Amino acid sequence: MGRLLRLVLLLFLVLGLVWVAQNVDFKRLRASAAELRGAASKAESKVPDLDTAKIAEELKQTGRVVRRRAINTAEKVAEATKDARTTAAIKAKLAFDSSLSALDVSVDTTDGRVTLAGRADSPADIARAIEIAFEQDDVYEVISTLQVRESRKTSQERGRSPMSSRT
């Protein structure tokens, strides 16, 4: 059953990659990113609005003056897509690993920090999941809240009370 789920997950992953390859115009995407970088660098190189009349009016109204530099949009988009690629790569490796289930392990990546959550069969499986996450170049920290799944035998033993075994 687990092998079938992995095959289905792999099939969806492959179909998704094929769809992306057919439907995304990478040349236009790169050109758009280059335009965004150029516009953002121009915006960042300028000093924020320092018109003295506006500053005086702002001081009169609010008692303070706040100016912010424009955020480099292209870099923020690139970081977000890098995190998504990292998450997808880790999930794919989990799907191919015979001891782990990609369905049981949730992966979230933010700024190179990966969080793993869910269940695994043993501490060795948790270590393997962490190792898989660290195999990605962009990962600098892994936080695991993975829990060891209780075996059926242990849960059945807990369900049996000492009184019921005497009867």
N, CA, C and O of each residue as an XYZ file, in Angstrom:
668
protein
N       0.827     -1.193      0.000
C       0.000      0.000      0.000
C       0.868      1.253      0.000
O       0.600      2.200     -0.740
N       1.917      1.258      0.838
C       2.818      2.399      0.900
C       3.546      2.602     -0.415
O       3.779      3.736     -0.833
N       3.901      1.514     -1.062
C       4.591      1.600     -2.349
C       3.661      2.192     -3.407
O       4.101      2.971     -4.252
N       2.390      1.828     -3.365
C       1.409      2.363     -4.304
C       1.240      3.863     -4.098
O       1.169      4.615     -5.071
N       1.174      4.307     -2.847
C       1.048      5.732     -2.559
C       2.268      6.501     -3.066
O       2.132      7.597     -3.611
N       3.448      5.932     -2.889
C       4.658      6.589     -3.394
C       4.621      6.701     -4.915
O       5.007      7.728     -5.474
N       4.154      5.643     -5.585
C       4.063      5.680     -7.046
C       3.063      6.732     -7.512
O       3.316      7.446     -8.482
N       1.932      6.829     -6.825
C       0.921      7.832     -7.181
C       1.487      9.233     -6.953
O       1.311     10.117     -7.792
N       2.161      9.437     -5.829
C       2.770     10.736     -5.540
C       3.818     11.077     -6.585
O       3.882     12.215     -7.049
N       4.636     10.111     -6.959
C       5.654     10.321     -7.984
C       5.002     10.669     -9.319
O       5.483     11.550    -10.032
N       3.916      9.987     -9.661
C       3.205     10.261    -10.906
C       2.694     11.701    -10.926
O       2.851     12.399    -11.927
N       2.078     12.153     -9.817
C       1.600     13.528     -9.739
C       2.751     14.527     -9.839
O       2.614     15.570    -10.478
N       3.860     14.217     -9.224
C       5.025     15.093     -9.278
C       5.540     15.212    -10.709
O       5.839     16.313    -11.172
N       5.645     14.089    -11.407
C       6.116     14.096    -12.788
C       5.132     14.834    -13.683
O       5.542     15.633    -14.525
N       3.843     14.578    -13.512
C       2.837     15.280    -14.314
C       2.887     16.786    -14.062
O       2.744     17.578    -14.994
N       3.088     17.178    -12.819
C       3.203     18.597    -12.495
C       4.408     19.231    -13.158
O       4.312     20.338    -13.687
N       5.547     18.541    -13.136
C       6.747     19.073    -13.778
C       6.564     19.183    -15.294
O       7.025     20.146    -15.906
N       5.897     18.205    -15.896
C       5.634     18.252    -17.335
C       4.723     19.426    -17.654
O       4.949     20.138    -18.632
N       3.706     19.632    -16.848
C       2.788     20.750    -17.061
C       3.529     22.076    -16.969
O       3.345     22.952    -17.814
N       4.363     22.227    -15.949
C       5.127     23.470    -15.782
C       6.030     23.691    -16.985
O       6.111     24.804    -17.506
N       6.711     22.638    -17.430
C       7.622     22.766    -18.566
C       6.879     23.188    -19.831
O       7.431     23.922    -20.650
N       5.649     22.740    -20.002
C       4.892     23.069    -21.199
C       4.208     24.428    -21.118
O       4.014     25.082    -22.143
N       3.841     24.859    -19.920
C       3.015     26.050    -19.794
C       3.744     27.310    -19.334
O       3.163     28.395    -19.372
N       4.967     27.201    -18.913
C       5.684     28.376    -18.444
C       6.691     28.805    -19.503
O       7.499     28.005    -19.975
N       6.629     30.071    -19.864
C       7.566     30.637    -20.824
C       8.760     31.177    -20.035
O       8.745     32.313    -19.562
N       9.802     30.337    -19.901
C      10.939     30.671    -19.048
C      11.722     31.877    -19.569
O      12.248     32.657    -18.776
N      11.804     32.038    -20.891
C      12.521     33.192    -21.431
C      11.822     34.488    -21.037
O      12.472     35.455    -20.640
N      10.495     34.504    -21.149
C       9.744     35.706    -20.775
C       9.830     35.940    -19.277
O       9.897     37.085    -18.829
N       9.829     34.862    -18.497
C       9.943     34.968    -17.049
C      11.298     35.553    -16.656
O      11.372     36.416    -15.781
N      12.367     35.086    -17.298
C      13.703     35.636    -17.017
C      13.783     37.108    -17.402
O      14.365     37.914    -16.675
N      13.192     37.462    -18.558
C      13.207     38.858    -19.002
C      12.447     39.739    -18.013
O      12.883     40.846    -17.696
N      11.308     39.242    -17.528
C      10.520     40.000    -16.546
C      11.301     40.174    -15.250
O      11.274     41.246    -14.644
N      11.991     39.129    -14.828
C      12.790     39.217    -13.602
C      13.917     40.223    -13.780
O      14.220     40.986    -12.863
N      14.534     40.227    -14.950
C      15.610     41.193    -15.207
C      15.068     42.617    -15.186
O      15.710     43.517    -14.644
N      13.895     42.827    -15.771
C      13.279     44.152    -15.740
C      12.969     44.570    -14.316
O      13.205     45.718    -13.940
N      12.440     43.648    -13.519
C      12.143     43.955    -12.121
C      13.409     44.308    -11.347
O      13.418     45.240    -10.544
N      14.482     43.548    -11.600
C      15.748     43.850    -10.912
C      16.239     45.234    -11.284
O      16.690     45.992    -10.425
N      16.152     45.567    -12.571
C      16.599     46.887    -13.020
C      15.781     48.001    -12.400
O      16.333     49.002    -11.943
N      14.462     47.833    -12.380
C      13.584     48.854    -11.796
C      13.795     48.961    -10.295
O      13.807     50.059     -9.739
N      13.959     47.832     -9.650
C      14.147     47.839     -8.201
C      15.480     48.469     -7.820
O      15.557     49.203     -6.834
N      16.530     48.192     -8.590
C      17.831     48.780     -8.256
C      17.812     50.283     -8.461
O      18.458     51.020     -7.716
N      17.068     50.751     -9.477
C      16.927     52.199     -9.670
C      16.183     52.824     -8.493
O      16.563     53.883     -7.995
N      15.114     52.150     -8.057
C      14.324     52.679     -6.944
C      15.133     52.684     -5.654
O      15.003     53.604     -4.847
N      15.964     51.667     -5.451
C      16.753     51.589     -4.230
C      17.884     52.600     -4.208
O      18.286     53.063     -3.141
N      18.396     52.944     -5.376
C      19.521     53.861     -5.409
C      19.094     55.276     -5.047
O      19.930     56.080     -4.633
N      17.817     55.598     -5.192
C      17.325     56.931     -4.872
C      17.091     57.069     -3.376
O      16.712     56.120     -2.690
N      17.327     58.265     -2.904
C      17.043     58.586     -1.510
C      15.538     58.799     -1.405
O      14.944     59.412     -2.292
N      14.908     58.306     -0.335
C      13.476     58.532     -0.168
C      13.134     60.024     -0.164
O      14.001     60.870      0.057
N      11.882     60.328     -0.409
C      11.407     61.706     -0.518
C      11.812     62.542      0.702
O      11.379     62.278      1.824
N      12.647     63.552      0.458
C      13.130     64.402      1.547
C      12.713     65.862      1.350
O      13.440     66.775      1.742
N      11.570     66.074      0.759
C      11.037     67.420      0.553
C      10.776     68.060      1.916
O      10.016     67.522      2.721
N      11.394     69.188      2.170
C      11.309     69.810      3.496
C       9.893     70.252      3.847
O       9.506     70.195      5.014
N       9.119     70.685      2.871
C       7.735     71.085      3.145
C       6.915     69.873      3.604
O       6.120     69.971      4.539
N       7.116     68.734      2.939
C       6.398     67.514      3.339
C       6.841     67.054      4.721
O       6.028     66.593      5.522
N       8.140     67.182      4.995
C       8.647     66.786      6.309
C       8.035     67.657      7.393
O       7.614     67.145      8.430
N       7.978     68.968      7.168
C       7.393     69.885      8.150
C       5.926     69.561      8.386
O       5.467     69.549      9.528
N       5.193     69.299      7.318
C       3.760     68.967      7.444
C       3.568     67.650      8.197
O       2.684     67.532      9.046
N       4.405     66.666      7.875
C       4.323     65.365      8.545
C       4.632     65.495     10.035
O       3.971     64.875     10.868
N       5.637     66.301     10.362
C       5.965     66.542     11.772
C       4.804     67.201     12.499
O       4.491     66.851     13.637
N       4.173     68.149     11.841
C       3.047     68.870     12.446
C       1.866     67.926     12.700
O       1.206     68.020     13.735
N       1.601     67.008     11.744
C       0.451     66.125     11.850
C       0.692     64.938     12.790
O      -0.171     64.602     13.601
N       1.847     64.314     12.682
C       2.064     63.059     13.410
C       3.150     63.136     14.475
O       3.221     62.269     15.346
N       3.985     64.147     14.418
C       5.068     64.251     15.381
C       6.289     63.430     15.020
O       7.233     63.355     15.806
N       6.293     62.817     13.858
C       7.447     62.035     13.430
C       7.514     61.986     11.905
O       6.535     62.275     11.217
N       8.669     61.621     11.400
C       8.890     61.500      9.960
C       9.372     60.079      9.691
O      10.329     59.609     10.306
N       8.698     59.405      8.767
C       9.069     58.033      8.428
C       9.306     57.960      6.926
O       8.460     58.364      6.128
N      10.478     57.434      6.555
C      10.792     57.197      5.151
C      11.343     55.787      5.039
O      12.114     55.336      5.885
N      10.937     55.103      3.985
C      11.410     53.737      3.760
C      11.996     53.634      2.364
O      11.542     54.278      1.417
N      12.998     52.819      2.275
C      13.591     52.514      0.983
C      12.707     51.465      0.298
O      12.131     50.604      0.962
N      12.606     51.540     -1.002
C      11.817     50.561     -1.745
C      12.438     49.178     -1.600
O      13.661     49.035     -1.616
N      11.596     48.164     -1.458
C      12.069     46.785     -1.318
C      12.392     46.232     -2.698
O      11.656     46.458     -3.659
N      13.484     45.517     -2.784
C      13.862     44.898     -4.044
C      12.924     43.721     -4.302
O      13.124     42.624     -3.780
N      11.916     43.963     -5.103
C      10.873     42.979     -5.362
C      11.420     41.717     -6.018
O      11.019     40.607     -5.667
N      12.314     41.879     -6.947
C      12.848     40.711     -7.653
C      13.559     39.765     -6.692
O      13.418     38.547     -6.806
N      14.323     40.311     -5.744
C      15.006     39.454     -4.779
C      14.013     38.731     -3.886
O      14.205     37.556     -3.573
N      12.952     39.417     -3.471
C      11.935     38.784     -2.621
C      11.237     37.645     -3.365
O      10.992     36.585     -2.788
N      10.921     37.859     -4.633
C      10.292     36.812     -5.445
C      11.256     35.644     -5.614
O      10.850     34.487     -5.514
N      12.526     35.938     -5.869
C      13.521     34.881     -6.044
C      13.670     34.067     -4.759
O      13.791     32.843     -4.814
N      13.663     34.744     -3.588
C      13.763     34.024     -2.315
C      12.561     33.121     -2.098
O      12.706     31.982     -1.653
N      11.368     33.630     -2.415
C      10.154     32.832     -2.226
C      10.159     31.606     -3.133
O       9.778     30.516     -2.705
N      10.585     31.773     -4.375
C      10.610     30.620     -5.271
C      11.716     29.651     -4.871
O      11.575     28.442     -5.056
N      12.818     30.170     -4.323
C      13.897     29.291     -3.861
C      13.392     28.420     -2.710
O      13.692     27.227     -2.657
N      12.632     29.009     -1.793
C      12.068     28.234     -0.686
C      11.102     27.171     -1.201
O      11.094     26.045     -0.703
N      10.292     27.521     -2.191
C       9.342     26.558     -2.752
C      10.077     25.420     -3.453
O       9.682     24.260     -3.342
N      11.148     25.753     -4.176
C      11.941     24.706     -4.841
C      12.599     23.797     -3.817
O      12.661     22.582     -4.006
N      13.089     24.380     -2.738
C      13.729     23.583     -1.685
C      12.719     22.623     -1.072
O      13.011     21.441     -0.894
N      11.527     23.128     -0.748
C      10.474     22.283     -0.177
C      10.119     21.150     -1.136
O       9.997     19.998     -0.719
N       9.954     21.471     -2.406
C       9.588     20.446     -3.399
C      10.681     19.392     -3.526
O      10.386     18.202     -3.640
N      11.931     19.818     -3.508
C      13.039     18.858     -3.634
C      13.089     17.923     -2.429
O      13.322     16.724     -2.578
N      12.872     18.471     -1.244
C      12.884     17.640     -0.037
C      11.720     16.655     -0.065
O      11.899     15.477      0.243
N      10.526     17.128     -0.433
C       9.359     16.240     -0.512
C       9.592     15.122     -1.538
O       9.206     13.977     -1.306
N      10.216     15.451     -2.658
C      10.485     14.435     -3.678
C      11.446     13.380     -3.137
O      11.243     12.186     -3.358
N      12.488     13.811     -2.431
C      13.435     12.852     -1.865
C      12.778     11.995     -0.792
O      13.086     10.810     -0.670
N      11.874     12.584     -0.015
C      11.143     11.804      0.989
C      10.272     10.749      0.316
O      10.122      9.638      0.826
N       9.696     11.105     -0.836
C       8.837     10.166     -1.557
C       9.630      8.971     -2.077
O       9.111      7.856     -2.137
N      10.873      9.199     -2.449
C      11.701      8.118     -2.971
C      12.373      7.295     -1.888
O      12.871      6.204     -2.166
N      12.398      7.793     -0.656
C      13.054      7.068      0.427
C      12.116      5.969      0.926
O      10.966      6.243      1.268
N      12.599      4.739      0.969
C      11.741      3.605      1.323
C      11.349      3.584      2.798
O      10.330      2.992      3.152
N      12.133      4.212      3.653
C      11.815      4.163      5.085
C      10.922      5.313      5.530
O      10.404      5.289      6.646
N      10.732      6.314      4.686
C       9.933      7.487      5.055
C       8.735      7.624      4.125
O       8.748      7.128      2.998
N       7.720      8.289      4.602
C       6.549      8.561      3.781
C       6.392     10.067      3.631
O       6.288     10.790      4.622
N       6.376     10.530      2.398
C       6.192     11.954      2.144
C       4.814     12.409      2.600
O       4.604     13.593      2.863
N       3.883     11.480      2.693
C       2.537     11.821      3.146
C       2.495     12.033      4.658
O       1.631     12.758      5.151
N       3.406     11.418      5.396
C       3.434     11.543      6.853
C       4.318     12.675      7.336
O       4.265     13.034      8.513
N       5.135     13.250      6.452
C       6.073     14.301      6.851
C       5.717     15.586      6.115
O       5.720     15.635      4.885
N       5.415     16.615      6.882
C       5.137     17.932      6.332
C       6.440     18.723      6.278
O       7.228     18.687      7.223
N       6.670     19.437      5.176
C       7.893     20.215      5.001
C       7.519     21.667      4.722
O       6.690     21.950      3.858
N       8.139     22.581      5.461
C       7.929     24.011      5.243
C       9.289     24.686      5.236
O      10.104     24.441      6.125
N       9.547     25.538      4.242
C      10.827     26.223      4.144
C      10.608     27.725      4.124
O       9.792     28.233      3.356
N      11.345     28.434      4.977
C      11.304     29.889      5.026
C      12.720     30.407      5.190
O      13.372     30.153      6.203
N      13.190     31.131      4.192
C      14.528     31.733      4.228
C      15.621     30.726      4.574
O      16.525     31.041      5.348
N      15.551     29.530      4.015
C      16.571     28.517      4.245
C      16.408     27.721      5.524
O      17.230     26.855      5.823
N      15.364     27.999      6.278
C      15.069     27.259      7.513
C      13.935     26.283      7.206
O      12.829     26.691      6.851
N      14.226     24.987      7.348
C      13.252     23.943      7.033
C      12.631     23.434      8.329
O      13.335     23.159      9.301
N      11.304     23.314      8.332
C      10.596     22.737      9.466
C       9.940     21.446      9.003
O       9.178     21.430      8.036
N      10.250     20.363      9.713
C       9.668     19.050      9.429
C       8.669     18.738     10.537
O       8.983     18.892     11.718
N       7.479     18.302     10.167
C       6.459     17.952     11.148
C       5.762     16.676     10.700
O       5.767     16.333      9.518
N       5.168     15.985     11.652
C       4.443     14.764     11.329
C       4.923     13.592     12.150
O       5.312     13.738     13.309
N       4.889     12.403     11.516
C       5.235     11.182     12.236
C       6.218     10.342     11.427
O       6.218     10.347     10.196
N       7.056      9.622     12.170
C       7.997      8.668     11.573
C       7.976      7.407     12.422
O       7.493      7.423     13.554
N       8.493      6.329     11.884
C       8.449      5.045     12.585
C       9.509      4.897     13.663
O       9.335      4.104     14.588
N      10.620      5.653     13.563
C      11.701      5.483     14.532
C      12.558      6.742     14.587
O      12.474      7.590     13.699
N      13.385      6.867     15.629
C      14.330      7.981     15.673
C      15.295      7.957     14.483
O      15.732      9.012     14.024
N      15.628      6.773     13.985
C      16.501      6.671     12.812
C      15.832      7.292     11.591
O      16.500      7.919     10.769
N      14.516      7.122     11.467
C      13.790      7.730     10.355
C      13.761      9.252     10.489
O      13.836      9.965      9.488
N      13.654      9.745     11.705
C      13.697     11.195     11.929
C      15.068     11.726     11.520
O      15.168     12.759     10.858
N      16.121     11.016     11.918
C      17.481     11.420     11.535
C      17.628     11.416     10.015
O      18.260     12.311      9.454
N      17.056     10.429      9.351
C      17.130     10.347      7.889
C      16.397     11.525      7.246
O      16.881     12.087      6.264
N      15.245     11.902      7.782
C      14.495     13.040      7.237
C      15.297     14.335      7.381
O      15.320     15.163      6.471
N      15.948     14.499      8.523
C      16.784     15.687      8.743
C      17.960     15.678      7.770
O      18.316     16.712      7.205
N      18.556     14.504      7.579
C      19.675     14.366      6.647
C      19.247     14.737      5.225
O      19.982     15.425      4.515
N      18.075     14.288      4.813
C      17.557     14.609      3.479
C      17.383     16.111      3.327
O      17.708     16.676      2.282
N      16.870     16.760      4.369
C      16.683     18.214      4.301
C      18.026     18.928      4.159
O      18.146     19.874      3.381
N      19.037     18.476      4.909
C      20.348     19.120      4.850
C      21.088     18.850      3.536
O      22.078     19.521      3.244
N      20.629     17.885      2.744
C      21.255     17.625      1.450
C      21.025     18.766      0.463
O      21.748     18.878     -0.528
N      20.035     19.607      0.718
C      19.764     20.763     -0.140
C      20.765     21.869      0.189
O      21.015     22.160      1.359
N      21.328     22.475     -0.837
C      22.358     23.494     -0.648
C      21.852     24.739      0.084
O      22.602     25.345      0.849
N      20.605     25.128     -0.136
C      20.088     26.376      0.420
C      19.632     26.256      1.874
O      19.232     27.253      2.474
N      19.685     25.069      2.441
C      19.200     24.848      3.807
C      20.334     25.099      4.795
O      21.415     24.522      4.675
N      20.075     25.971      5.778
C      21.084     26.211      6.807
C      20.620     25.777      8.185
O      21.424     25.699      9.113
N      19.321     25.490      8.332
C      18.797     25.051      9.622
C      17.602     24.141      9.389
O      16.780     24.393      8.508
N      17.511     23.073     10.190
C      16.360     22.171     10.126
C      15.776     22.061     11.524
O      16.483     21.749     12.483
N      14.488     22.320     11.629
C      13.762     22.176     12.887
C      12.802     21.012     12.696
O      11.938     21.047     11.820
N      12.956     19.992     13.511
C      12.100     18.819     13.384
C      11.182     18.707     14.597
O      11.633     18.678     15.742
N       9.900     18.646     14.315
C       8.924     18.329     15.357
C       8.307     16.963     15.073
O       7.219     16.641     15.551
N       9.033     16.164     14.279
C       8.569     14.813     13.962
C       8.467     13.990     15.240
O       9.329     14.077     16.114
N       7.431     13.210     15.340
C       7.204     12.352     16.496
C       7.312     10.897     16.048
O       6.952     10.547     14.924
N       7.815     10.059     16.951
C       7.896      8.632     16.648
C       6.501      8.049     16.782
O       5.838      8.189     17.810
N       6.078      7.395     15.719
C       4.751      6.788     15.674
C       4.701      5.628     16.663
O       5.616      4.806     16.709
N       3.654      5.564     17.437
C       3.477      4.479     18.393
C       3.151      3.206     17.629
O       2.282      3.206     16.756
N       3.836      2.134     17.950
C       3.580      0.880     17.245
C       2.224      0.319     17.669
O       1.717      0.653     18.740
N       1.646     -0.524     16.836
C       0.337     -1.112     17.144
C       0.411     -1.974     18.394
O      -0.511     -1.967     19.210
N       1.490     -2.709     18.548
C       1.631     -3.594     19.691
C       1.632     -2.790     20.990
O       0.974     -3.168     21.959
N       2.379     -1.673     21.007
C       2.445     -0.839     22.203
C       1.091     -0.234     22.523
O       0.698     -0.183     23.688
N       0.363      0.231     21.500
C      -0.934      0.837     21.753
C      -1.949     -0.209     22.227
O      -2.835      0.112     23.019
N      -1.830     -1.462     21.749
C      -2.732     -2.516     22.214
C      -2.421     -2.876     23.658
O      -3.329     -3.139     24.447
N      -1.133     -2.889     24.006
C      -0.764     -3.196     25.389
C      -1.278     -2.121     26.336
O      -1.683     -2.427     27.458
N      -1.268     -0.873     25.899
C      -1.776      0.207     26.751
C      -3.281      0.105     26.927
O      -3.814      0.433     27.986
N      -3.964     -0.353     25.882
C      -5.415     -0.458     25.940
C      -5.884     -1.561     26.867
O      -7.015     -1.527     27.351
N      -5.032     -2.533     27.117
C      -5.361     -3.661     27.990
C      -5.059     -3.280     29.435
O      -3.930     -2.903     29.749
N      -6.022     -3.370     30.291
C      -5.784     -3.048     31.692
C      -5.328     -4.302     32.431
O      -5.608     -5.406     31.964
N      -4.636     -4.180     33.567
C      -4.186     -5.354     34.325
C      -5.355     -6.219     34.760
O      -5.205     -7.435     34.871
N      -6.506     -5.630     35.006
C      -7.687     -6.387     35.448
C      -8.210     -7.270     34.325
O      -8.632     -8.398     34.583
N      -8.194     -6.797     33.110
C      -8.756     -7.567     31.997
C      -7.885     -8.777     31.675
O      -8.391     -9.767     31.146
N      -6.596     -8.723     31.979
C      -5.734     -9.868     31.673
C      -5.925    -11.017     32.671
O      -5.522    -12.146     32.394
N      -6.532    -10.739     33.824
C      -6.743    -11.791     34.840
C      -8.004    -12.584     34.576
O      -8.134    -13.692     35.096
N      -8.926    -12.080     33.804
C     -10.196    -12.766     33.621
C     -10.160    -13.808     32.555
O     -11.170    -14.464     32.298
